[in-house]
Amino acid sequence: MIAAVWILLLRGGDVLLSRRRGTGYRDGWLSLVGGHLEDDESVRGGAVREAREEVGVVVPPEAVDVVSVVHRRADGSRVDFFTACRNWAGTPVNAEPAKCSELLWSPVRALPADVVPYVRTAVANYRAGVWFESLDWPEPQPPPPGG
């Protein structure tokens, strides 16, 4: 199973989005700052690392809240942890131009149409207070009668 962590860097009512480039997955689409978790790091630790690597901001681990989890079926099983942070040091810059063509702030309540679908779902869940989502899995069937 592949695990990833994403961070909603929040400023007032806006969230920082990055336009994917050169990744091989949904290039040209908008997503959040984030990526795969390393084997030796926690969810909060991964969010802190990704924020530093991708947009050059320093996020204190205690400022990171886990706000949503998406278990999805995409080339196998994936678990995406979504975190949120309102307090960081520095100004976000595109620190990975080979993987990101632009950064932009968007109202968290009105995301652009070209946000990666599972990311859009997770942001909507965050806004609604829904902590878990299962995407693209068949519904479990009840056992047969008498079984």
Salt bridges, closest charged atoms under 4 A:
GLU38 OE2 - ARG49 NH2 3.92
GLU41 OE2 - ARG49 NH2 2.60
GLU50 OE2 - ARG49 NH1 3.15
GLU53 OE1 - ARG49 NH1 3.05
ASP80 OD2 - ARG72 NE 2.49
GLU102 OE2 - ARG19 NE 2.67
ASP114 OD2 - ARG19 NH1 2.65
